[in-house]
Amino acid sequence: MKIVVTNAARENIIEGFRFYEEQVSGLGQYYRESIYSDIDSLEIYAGVHEIFHGAYYRLISKNFPFAIYHKIEENAVLIHAVLDCRRHPDRIKSRLG
């Protein structure tokens, strides 16, 4: 199954990278690799995660407190957002629309 990461989701990943890189040098790179590994797992596990906000599947990252919000359309998994789970739920819902 093809995986498509939207520009908005890429921006989310960059924000997370910057945050973790400010904490400890190299942690941002580990964060990015972990998130992309989680995204790659959707080639096998797309469609098995809980549905959030009525429209998005939500994959919780294995190593960081982030969730990957995605939809399945035809033969593709579309990654719409990669958001910090520590944020207020209303902010996450507003980001997802």
Phi and psi in radians as a Rosetta constraint file:
Dihedral C 1 N 2 CA 2 C 2 CIRCULARHARMONIC -1.311 0.35
Dihedral N 2 CA 2 C 2 N 3 CIRCULARHARMONIC 2.447 0.35
Dihedral C 2 N 3 CA 3 C 3 CIRCULARHARMONIC -1.994 0.35
Dihedral N 3 CA 3 C 3 N 4 CIRCULARHARMONIC 2.255 0.35
Dihedral C 3 N 4 CA 4 C 4 CIRCULARHARMONIC -2.114 0.35
Dihedral N 4 CA 4 C 4 N 5 CIRCULARHARMONIC 2.136 0.35
Dihedral C 4 N 5 CA 5 C 5 CIRCULARHARMONIC -1.757 0.35
Dihedral N 5 CA 5 C 5 N 6 CIRCULARHARMONIC 2.050 0.35
Dihedral C 5 N 6 CA 6 C 6 CIRCULARHARMONIC -1.206 0.35
Dihedral N 6 CA 6 C 6 N 7 CIRCULARHARMONIC 2.833 0.35
Dihedral C 6 N 7 CA 7 C 7 CIRCULARHARMONIC -1.050 0.35
Dihedral N 7 CA 7 C 7 N 8 CIRCULARHARMONIC -0.675 0.35
Dihedral C 7 N 8 CA 8 C 8 CIRCULARHARMONIC -1.091 0.35
Dihedral N 8 CA 8 C 8 N 9 CIRCULARHARMONIC -0.726 0.35
Dihedral C 8 N 9 CA 9 C 9 CIRCULARHARMONIC -1.177 0.35
Dihedral N 9 CA 9 C 9 N 10 CIRCULARHARMONIC -0.657 0.35
Dihedral C 9 N 10 CA 10 C 10 CIRCULARHARMONIC -1.066 0.35
Dihedral N 10 CA 10 C 10 N 11 CIRCULARHARMONIC -0.709 0.35
Dihedral C 10 N 11 CA 11 C 11 CIRCULARHARMONIC -1.097 0.35
Dihedral N 11 CA 11 C 11 N 12 CIRCULARHARMONIC -0.701 0.35
Dihedral C 11 N 12 CA 12 C 12 CIRCULARHARMONIC -1.046 0.35
Dihedral N 12 CA 12 C 12 N 13 CIRCULARHARMONIC -0.748 0.35
Dihedral C 12 N 13 CA 13 C 13 CIRCULARHARMONIC -1.139 0.35
Dihedral N 13 CA 13 C 13 N 14 CIRCULARHARMONIC -0.717 0.35
Dihedral C 13 N 14 CA 14 C 14 CIRCULARHARMONIC -1.098 0.35
Dihedral N 14 CA 14 C 14 N 15 CIRCULARHARMONIC -0.732 0.35
Dihedral C 14 N 15 CA 15 C 15 CIRCULARHARMONIC -1.052 0.35
Dihedral N 15 CA 15 C 15 N 16 CIRCULARHARMONIC -0.791 0.35
Dihedral C 15 N 16 CA 16 C 16 CIRCULARHARMONIC -1.101 0.35
Dihedral N 16 CA 16 C 16 N 17 CIRCULARHARMONIC -0.728 0.35
Dihedral C 16 N 17 CA 17 C 17 CIRCULARHARMONIC -0.996 0.35
Dihedral N 17 CA 17 C 17 N 18 CIRCULARHARMONIC -0.848 0.35
Dihedral C 17 N 18 CA 18 C 18 CIRCULARHARMONIC -1.080 0.35
Dihedral N 18 CA 18 C 18 N 19 CIRCULARHARMONIC -0.753 0.35
Dihedral C 18 N 19 CA 19 C 19 CIRCULARHARMONIC -1.028 0.35
Dihedral N 19 CA 19 C 19 N 20 CIRCULARHARMONIC -0.900 0.35
Dihedral C 19 N 20 CA 20 C 20 CIRCULARHARMONIC -1.226 0.35
Dihedral N 20 CA 20 C 20 N 21 CIRCULARHARMONIC -0.562 0.35
Dihedral C 20 N 21 CA 21 C 21 CIRCULARHARMONIC -1.181 0.35
Dihedral N 21 CA 21 C 21 N 22 CIRCULARHARMONIC -0.555 0.35
Dihedral C 21 N 22 CA 22 C 22 CIRCULARHARMONIC -1.202 0.35
Dihedral N 22 CA 22 C 22 N 23 CIRCULARHARMONIC -0.501 0.35
Dihedral C 22 N 23 CA 23 C 23 CIRCULARHARMONIC -1.267 0.35
Dihedral N 23 CA 23 C 23 N 24 CIRCULARHARMONIC -0.901 0.35
Dihedral C 23 N 24 CA 24 C 24 CIRCULARHARMONIC -2.603 0.35
Dihedral N 24 CA 24 C 24 N 25 CIRCULARHARMONIC 2.264 0.35
Dihedral C 24 N 25 CA 25 C 25 CIRCULARHARMONIC -1.034 0.35
Dihedral N 25 CA 25 C 25 N 26 CIRCULARHARMONIC 2.253 0.35
Dihedral C 25 N 26 CA 26 C 26 CIRCULARHARMONIC 1.680 0.35
Dihedral N 26 CA 26 C 26 N 27 CIRCULARHARMONIC -0.376 0.35
Dihedral C 26 N 27 CA 27 C 27 CIRCULARHARMONIC -1.187 0.35
Dihedral N 27 CA 27 C 27 N 28 CIRCULARHARMONIC -0.578 0.35
Dihedral C 27 N 28 CA 28 C 28 CIRCULARHARMONIC -1.082 0.35
Dihedral N 28 CA 28 C 28 N 29 CIRCULARHARMONIC -0.724 0.35
Dihedral C 28 N 29 CA 29 C 29 CIRCULARHARMONIC -1.124 0.35
Dihedral N 29 CA 29 C 29 N 30 CIRCULARHARMONIC -0.739 0.35
Dihedral C 29 N 30 CA 30 C 30 CIRCULARHARMONIC -1.092 0.35
Dihedral N 30 CA 30 C 30 N 31 CIRCULARHARMONIC -0.717 0.35
Dihedral C 30 N 31 CA 31 C 31 CIRCULARHARMONIC -1.015 0.35
Dihedral N 31 CA 31 C 31 N 32 CIRCULARHARMONIC -0.894 0.35
Dihedral C 31 N 32 CA 32 C 32 CIRCULARHARMONIC -1.075 0.35
Dihedral N 32 CA 32 C 32 N 33 CIRCULARHARMONIC -0.772 0.35
Dihedral C 32 N 33 CA 33 C 33 CIRCULARHARMONIC -1.090 0.35
Dihedral N 33 CA 33 C 33 N 34 CIRCULARHARMONIC -0.696 0.35
Dihedral C 33 N 34 CA 34 C 34 CIRCULARHARMONIC -1.134 0.35
Dihedral N 34 CA 34 C 34 N 35 CIRCULARHARMONIC -0.779 0.35
Dihedral C 34 N 35 CA 35 C 35 CIRCULARHARMONIC -1.113 0.35
Dihedral N 35 CA 35 C 35 N 36 CIRCULARHARMONIC -0.788 0.35
Dihedral C 35 N 36 CA 36 C 36 CIRCULARHARMONIC -1.166 0.35
Dihedral N 36 CA 36 C 36 N 37 CIRCULARHARMONIC -0.533 0.35
Dihedral C 36 N 37 CA 37 C 37 CIRCULARHARMONIC -1.144 0.35
Dihedral N 37 CA 37 C 37 N 38 CIRCULARHARMONIC -0.746 0.35
Dihedral C 37 N 38 CA 38 C 38 CIRCULARHARMONIC -1.061 0.35
Dihedral N 38 CA 38 C 38 N 39 CIRCULARHARMONIC -0.768 0.35
Dihedral C 38 N 39 CA 39 C 39 CIRCULARHARMONIC -1.082 0.35
Dihedral N 39 CA 39 C 39 N 40 CIRCULARHARMONIC -0.758 0.35
Dihedral C 39 N 40 CA 40 C 40 CIRCULARHARMONIC -1.051 0.35
Dihedral N 40 CA 40 C 40 N 41 CIRCULARHARMONIC -0.537 0.35
Dihedral C 40 N 41 CA 41 C 41 CIRCULARHARMONIC -1.120 0.35
Dihedral N 41 CA 41 C 41 N 42 CIRCULARHARMONIC -0.319 0.35
Dihedral C 41 N 42 CA 42 C 42 CIRCULARHARMONIC -1.205 0.35
Dihedral N 42 CA 42 C 42 N 43 CIRCULARHARMONIC -0.290 0.35
Dihedral C 42 N 43 CA 43 C 43 CIRCULARHARMONIC -1.027 0.35
Dihedral N 43 CA 43 C 43 N 44 CIRCULARHARMONIC -0.557 0.35
Dihedral C 43 N 44 CA 44 C 44 CIRCULARHARMONIC -1.754 0.35
Dihedral N 44 CA 44 C 44 N 45 CIRCULARHARMONIC -0.727 0.35
Dihedral C 44 N 45 CA 45 C 45 CIRCULARHARMONIC -1.835 0.35
Dihedral N 45 CA 45 C 45 N 46 CIRCULARHARMONIC 0.214 0.35
Dihedral C 45 N 46 CA 46 C 46 CIRCULARHARMONIC -1.034 0.35
Dihedral N 46 CA 46 C 46 N 47 CIRCULARHARMONIC 2.340 0.35
Dihedral C 46 N 47 CA 47 C 47 CIRCULARHARMONIC 1.646 0.35
Dihedral N 47 CA 47 C 47 N 48 CIRCULARHARMONIC -0.045 0.35
Dihedral C 47 N 48 CA 48 C 48 CIRCULARHARMONIC -1.758 0.35
Dihedral N 48 CA 48 C 48 N 49 CIRCULARHARMONIC -0.110 0.35
Dihedral C 48 N 49 CA 49 C 49 CIRCULARHARMONIC -1.524 0.35
Dihedral N 49 CA 49 C 49 N 50 CIRCULARHARMONIC 2.846 0.35
Dihedral C 49 N 50 CA 50 C 50 CIRCULARHARMONIC -1.150 0.35
Dihedral N 50 CA 50 C 50 N 51 CIRCULARHARMONIC 2.648 0.35
Dihedral C 50 N 51 CA 51 C 51 CIRCULARHARMONIC -1.613 0.35
Dihedral N 51 CA 51 C 51 N 52 CIRCULARHARMONIC 2.332 0.35
Dihedral C 51 N 52 CA 52 C 52 CIRCULARHARMONIC -2.119 0.35
Dihedral N 52 CA 52 C 52 N 53 CIRCULARHARMONIC 2.435 0.35
Dihedral C 52 N 53 CA 53 C 53 CIRCULARHARMONIC 1.004 0.35
Dihedral N 53 CA 53 C 53 N 54 CIRCULARHARMONIC 0.551 0.35
Dihedral C 53 N 54 CA 54 C 54 CIRCULARHARMONIC 1.281 0.35
Dihedral N 54 CA 54 C 54 N 55 CIRCULARHARMONIC -0.157 0.35
Dihedral C 54 N 55 CA 55 C 55 CIRCULARHARMONIC -2.463 0.35
Dihedral N 55 CA 55 C 55 N 56 CIRCULARHARMONIC -0.381 0.35
Dihedral C 55 N 56 CA 56 C 56 CIRCULARHARMONIC -1.944 0.35
Dihedral N 56 CA 56 C 56 N 57 CIRCULARHARMONIC 2.397 0.35
Dihedral C 56 N 57 CA 57 C 57 CIRCULARHARMONIC -1.350 0.35
Dihedral N 57 CA 57 C 57 N 58 CIRCULARHARMONIC 2.555 0.35
Dihedral C 57 N 58 CA 58 C 58 CIRCULARHARMONIC -2.168 0.35
Dihedral N 58 CA 58 C 58 N 59 CIRCULARHARMONIC 2.012 0.35
Dihedral C 58 N 59 CA 59 C 59 CIRCULARHARMONIC -1.784 0.35
Dihedral N 59 CA 59 C 59 N 60 CIRCULARHARMONIC 2.117 0.35
Dihedral C 59 N 60 CA 60 C 60 CIRCULARHARMONIC -1.486 0.35
Dihedral N 60 CA 60 C 60 N 61 CIRCULARHARMONIC 2.262 0.35
Dihedral C 60 N 61 CA 61 C 61 CIRCULARHARMONIC -1.072 0.35
Dihedral N 61 CA 61 C 61 N 62 CIRCULARHARMONIC 2.559 0.35
Dihedral C 61 N 62 CA 62 C 62 CIRCULARHARMONIC -1.272 0.35
Dihedral N 62 CA 62 C 62 N 63 CIRCULARHARMONIC -0.576 0.35
Dihedral C 62 N 63 CA 63 C 63 CIRCULARHARMONIC -1.978 0.35
Dihedral N 63 CA 63 C 63 N 64 CIRCULARHARMONIC -0.219 0.35
Dihedral C 63 N 64 CA 64 C 64 CIRCULARHARMONIC -2.373 0.35
Dihedral N 64 CA 64 C 64 N 65 CIRCULARHARMONIC 2.743 0.35
Dihedral C 64 N 65 CA 65 C 65 CIRCULARHARMONIC -1.403 0.35
Dihedral N 65 CA 65 C 65 N 66 CIRCULARHARMONIC 0.995 0.35
Dihedral C 65 N 66 CA 66 C 66 CIRCULARHARMONIC -2.175 0.35
Dihedral N 66 CA 66 C 66 N 67 CIRCULARHARMONIC 2.655 0.35
Dihedral C 66 N 67 CA 67 C 67 CIRCULARHARMONIC -2.117 0.35
Dihedral N 67 CA 67 C 67 N 68 CIRCULARHARMONIC 2.510 0.35
Dihedral C 67 N 68 CA 68 C 68 CIRCULARHARMONIC -1.868 0.35
Dihedral N 68 CA 68 C 68 N 69 CIRCULARHARMONIC 1.979 0.35
Dihedral C 68 N 69 CA 69 C 69 CIRCULARHARMONIC -1.690 0.35
Dihedral N 69 CA 69 C 69 N 70 CIRCULARHARMONIC 2.178 0.35
Dihedral C 69 N 70 CA 70 C 70 CIRCULARHARMONIC -2.530 0.35
Dihedral N 70 CA 70 C 70 N 71 CIRCULARHARMONIC 2.825 0.35
Dihedral C 70 N 71 CA 71 C 71 CIRCULARHARMONIC -2.213 0.35
Dihedral N 71 CA 71 C 71 N 72 CIRCULARHARMONIC 2.747 0.35
Dihedral C 71 N 72 CA 72 C 72 CIRCULARHARMONIC -1.948 0.35
Dihedral N 72 CA 72 C 72 N 73 CIRCULARHARMONIC 2.123 0.35
Dihedral C 72 N 73 CA 73 C 73 CIRCULARHARMONIC -2.282 0.35
Dihedral N 73 CA 73 C 73 N 74 CIRCULARHARMONIC 2.074 0.35
Dihedral C 73 N 74 CA 74 C 74 CIRCULARHARMONIC 0.909 0.35
Dihedral N 74 CA 74 C 74 N 75 CIRCULARHARMONIC -2.022 0.35
Dihedral C 74 N 75 CA 75 C 75 CIRCULARHARMONIC -1.875 0.35
Dihedral N 75 CA 75 C 75 N 76 CIRCULARHARMONIC 0.538 0.35
Dihedral C 75 N 76 CA 76 C 76 CIRCULARHARMONIC -2.384 0.35
Dihedral N 76 CA 76 C 76 N 77 CIRCULARHARMONIC 2.584 0.35
Dihedral C 76 N 77 CA 77 C 77 CIRCULARHARMONIC -1.811 0.35
Dihedral N 77 CA 77 C 77 N 78 CIRCULARHARMONIC 2.111 0.35
Dihedral C 77 N 78 CA 78 C 78 CIRCULARHARMONIC -1.791 0.35
Dihedral N 78 CA 78 C 78 N 79 CIRCULARHARMONIC 2.042 0.35
Dihedral C 78 N 79 CA 79 C 79 CIRCULARHARMONIC -1.513 0.35
Dihedral N 79 CA 79 C 79 N 80 CIRCULARHARMONIC 2.016 0.35
Dihedral C 79 N 80 CA 80 C 80 CIRCULARHARMONIC -1.688 0.35
Dihedral N 80 CA 80 C 80 N 81 CIRCULARHARMONIC -0.530 0.35
Dihedral C 80 N 81 CA 81 C 81 CIRCULARHARMONIC -2.789 0.35
Dihedral N 81 CA 81 C 81 N 82 CIRCULARHARMONIC 2.622 0.35
Dihedral C 81 N 82 CA 82 C 82 CIRCULARHARMONIC -2.252 0.35
Dihedral N 82 CA 82 C 82 N 83 CIRCULARHARMONIC 1.776 0.35
Dihedral C 82 N 83 CA 83 C 83 CIRCULARHARMONIC -2.104 0.35
Dihedral N 83 CA 83 C 83 N 84 CIRCULARHARMONIC 2.588 0.35
Dihedral C 83 N 84 CA 84 C 84 CIRCULARHARMONIC -1.228 0.35
Dihedral N 84 CA 84 C 84 N 85 CIRCULARHARMONIC 2.120 0.35
Dihedral C 84 N 85 CA 85 C 85 CIRCULARHARMONIC -1.233 0.35
Dihedral N 85 CA 85 C 85 N 86 CIRCULARHARMONIC -0.202 0.35
Dihedral C 85 N 86 CA 86 C 86 CIRCULARHARMONIC -1.411 0.35
Dihedral N 86 CA 86 C 86 N 87 CIRCULARHARMONIC -0.119 0.35
Dihedral C 86 N 87 CA 87 C 87 CIRCULARHARMONIC -1.361 0.35
Dihedral N 87 CA 87 C 87 N 88 CIRCULARHARMONIC 2.784 0.35
Dihedral C 87 N 88 CA 88 C 88 CIRCULARHARMONIC -1.061 0.35
Dihedral N 88 CA 88 C 88 N 89 CIRCULARHARMONIC 2.375 0.35
Dihedral C 88 N 89 CA 89 C 89 CIRCULARHARMONIC -0.976 0.35
Dihedral N 89 CA 89 C 89 N 90 CIRCULARHARMONIC -0.582 0.35
Dihedral C 89 N 90 CA 90 C 90 CIRCULARHARMONIC -1.137 0.35
Dihedral N 90 CA 90 C 90 N 91 CIRCULARHARMONIC -0.598 0.35
Dihedral C 90 N 91 CA 91 C 91 CIRCULARHARMONIC -1.192 0.35
Dihedral N 91 CA 91 C 91 N 92 CIRCULARHARMONIC -0.689 0.35
Dihedral C 91 N 92 CA 92 C 92 CIRCULARHARMONIC -1.121 0.35
Dihedral N 92 CA 92 C 92 N 93 CIRCULARHARMONIC -0.811 0.35
Dihedral C 92 N 93 CA 93 C 93 CIRCULARHARMONIC -1.074 0.35
Dihedral N 93 CA 93 C 93 N 94 CIRCULARHARMONIC -0.696 0.35
Dihedral C 93 N 94 CA 94 C 94 CIRCULARHARMONIC -1.173 0.35
Dihedral N 94 CA 94 C 94 N 95 CIRCULARHARMONIC -0.609 0.35
Dihedral C 94 N 95 CA 95 C 95 CIRCULARHARMONIC -1.145 0.35
Dihedral N 95 CA 95 C 95 N 96 CIRCULARHARMONIC -0.621 0.35
Dihedral C 95 N 96 CA 96 C 96 CIRCULARHARMONIC -1.408 0.35
Dihedral N 96 CA 96 C 96 N 97 CIRCULARHARMONIC -0.284 0.35
